[in-house]
Amino acid sequence: MERWAGVWNLSRLPAAAAAGDVVFSGQDGAVIPAGTLLQHQASGLQYALEDRAVIADGSALVRVIAVETGAAGNLDAGEQLQLHRSMTRHCIWRSFALSITAPL
């Protein structure tokens, strides 16, 4: 396939990182910083918040992006994430419930 693409002067696109929305549930007014790392326990896949979020009315919808690129970063809606262990010692808001709302 690479050779055939070369005939047409085409090159392979780089792998893209999976992205999707996650719901944080917690205390109103709590701020979750951009870059906060989340992890899928079963697979070990990691995701980072694109922007900071503030809990309002008990929850916040937050966009996350996979740390690694490619299809391996995909997860189904409803999968649970948790704060990455490197984040839990630095934050006072670690008691959030996290759930993917759309496939990553």
C-alpha positions in Angstrom: 0.0 0.0 0.0 2.9 2.4 0.8 4.4 1.8 -2.6 1.0 2.4 -4.4 0.5 5.6 -2.5 4.0 6.7 -3.5 3.0 6.3 -7.2 0.4 9.0 -6.6 2.8 11.1 -4.4 0.6 10.5 -1.3 1.9 9.9 2.2 0.3 8.2 5.2 -1.4 10.6 7.7 0.0 10.4 11.2 -2.1 8.6 13.8 -4.6 10.8 15.7 -5.4 10.6 19.4 -8.8 9.5 20.5 -10.9 12.2 22.0 -14.3 12.3 23.8 -16.3 13.7 26.6 -16.2 12.6 30.2 -18.6 13.6 33.0 -17.1 14.6 36.4 -19.5 14.4 39.3 -18.6 16.3 42.4 -19.1 19.3 44.7 -20.2 22.6 43.0 -17.4 25.1 42.5 -14.6 22.5 42.4 -12.1 23.2 39.6 -10.4 20.4 37.7 -7.2 21.8 36.0 -6.4 21.3 32.3 -4.0 18.5 31.8 -5.4 16.4 34.6 -4.6 12.8 33.9 -7.3 10.1 34.0 -6.8 6.3 33.5 -8.9 3.4 32.4 -8.1 0.7 35.1 -8.6 -2.4 32.9 -6.4 -1.3 30.0 -4.1 1.3 31.6 -4.9 3.8 28.9 -4.4 7.4 29.9 -6.4 10.5 29.0 -5.8 14.2 29.7 -8.3 17.1 30.1 -8.0 19.6 27.2 -9.4 22.5 29.3 -10.1 23.2 32.9 -13.5 22.5 34.2 -15.7 23.7 37.0 -18.4 21.6 38.6 -21.8 23.2 38.4 -25.1 21.6 39.4 -23.2 18.5 40.6 -21.3 17.7 37.3 -19.1 19.0 34.5 -18.8 17.7 30.9 -15.1 17.7 30.0 -13.3 17.0 26.8 -10.4 14.5 27.1 -7.8 13.3 24.7 -5.8 10.1 24.7 -2.2 10.4 25.7 -1.2 7.9 23.0 -2.2 8.2 19.4 -4.0 5.5 17.3 -7.0 3.3 17.6 -5.6 1.6 20.7 -6.8 4.7 22.7 -10.5 4.1 21.8 -13.0 3.3 24.6 -16.7 2.7 24.5 -19.3 5.0 26.1 -20.0 4.1 29.7 -16.5 2.9 30.5 -15.3 4.3 33.9 -12.1 6.3 34.3 -10.3 7.3 37.5 -7.7 9.9 38.4 -4.3 8.7 37.5 -2.3 7.9 40.6 0.2 10.7 39.9 -2.7 13.2 40.3 -4.3 11.9 43.5 -1.6 13.2 45.9 -1.7 16.7 44.4 -5.4 17.4 44.5 -8.1 17.9 47.1 -10.9 17.0 44.7 -10.1 13.3 44.1 -13.5 12.0 45.0 -15.1 12.5 41.6 -17.1 9.9 39.7 -16.0 9.8 36.1 -17.9 8.2 33.1 -17.3 8.4 29.4 -20.4 9.9 27.7 -19.5 9.2 24.1 -17.0 6.7 22.5 -13.4 7.9 22.5 
